Structures are given as structure tokens and as C-alpha cells.
Amino acid sequence: MKRFETLPEHVLQVAKLIHDRVDKLRAESIDAIEVELDLLDSDAQLLEDLALGALKDLKQSVSSKPER
């Protein structure tokens, strides 16, 4: 888990939401699982977009710092 400590809080929140939903799916019916899978797919896309945005911000931050 230590490697995730450097991720932005909003990325961690989405990851936790996905994890919580997966736990919930273990007790659901097939139809409910299909609905949840669609939602998880959407959340996974959001998480990917957030991670890419965080990476872009990090690259800009690093490139804008003056060299020593």
C-alpha cells in the first residue's frame, strides 16, 4: 500500500469506491452485477483520466522548475 501514498486524494477515493463495489458484488445477482460492472467501467475510465491528469500535472511541475 505504501506505493499508493503518493497518489492524489481524489484518485485514492475513486480506487476505494471501486474496491468497495467489488466487495458488494460478491453478494449480488447477475443482473445487478452487470449494472455494477458498467458503473465500474465508468469509474475505471474516470480513474485513468485522473491518473493521466495527475501525471501531466507532475510533468509540468517538474519541467517548470529551474535546474540547479
C-alpha positions in Angstrom: 0.0 0.0 0.0 2.9 2.4 0.5 3.3 3.0 -3.2 -0.2 4.4 -3.3 0.5 7.1 -0.7 1.9 9.4 -3.3 -1.3 9.4 -5.4 -3.7 12.4 -5.2 -6.5 12.0 -2.7 -9.2 12.1 -5.4 -7.6 9.1 -7.2 -7.4 7.2 -3.9 -11.1 7.9 -3.3 -12.1 6.5 -6.7 -10.0 3.5 -6.2 -11.6 2.9 -2.8 -15.1 3.3 -4.3 -14.2 0.6 -7.0 -12.9 -1.7 -4.3 -16.0 -1.2 -2.2 -18.2 -2.0 -5.1 -16.3 -5.2 -5.9 -16.9 -6.3 -2.3 -20.6 -5.6 -2.7 -20.8 -7.6 -5.9 -19.9 -10.8 -4.2 -23.5 -11.0 -2.8 -25.5 -9.6 -5.8 -27.5 -11.2 -8.6 -26.2 -11.5 -12.2 -28.3 -8.5 -13.3 -27.1 -6.3 -10.5 -23.5 -7.4 -11.3 -23.9 -6.3 -14.9 -25.1 -2.9 -13.8 -22.3 -2.6 -11.3 -19.8 -3.7 -14.0 -20.9 -0.9 -16.2 -20.5 1.6 -13.4 -17.1 0.1 -12.5 -16.1 0.5 -16.1 -17.1 4.2 -16.0 -15.2 4.6 -12.7 -12.2 2.9 -14.1 -12.2 5.3 -17.0 -12.5 8.2 -14.6 -9.6 6.9 -12.5 -7.5 6.5 -15.6 -8.3 10.1 -16.7 -7.5 11.4 -13.2 -4.2 9.5 -13.1 -3.2 10.8 -16.5 -4.1 14.3 -15.4 -2.0 13.9 -12.3 0.9 12.6 -14.4 0.5 15.6 -16.8 0.5 18.0 -13.8 3.6 16.3 -12.4 5.4 16.5 -15.7 4.6 20.2 -16.0 5.7 20.8 -12.4 9.0 19.1 -13.0 9.6 20.8 -16.3 8.8 24.3 -14.9 11.3 24.0 -12.0 14.7 25.7 -12.8 17.7 23.4 -13.0 20.3 23.7 -10.2 
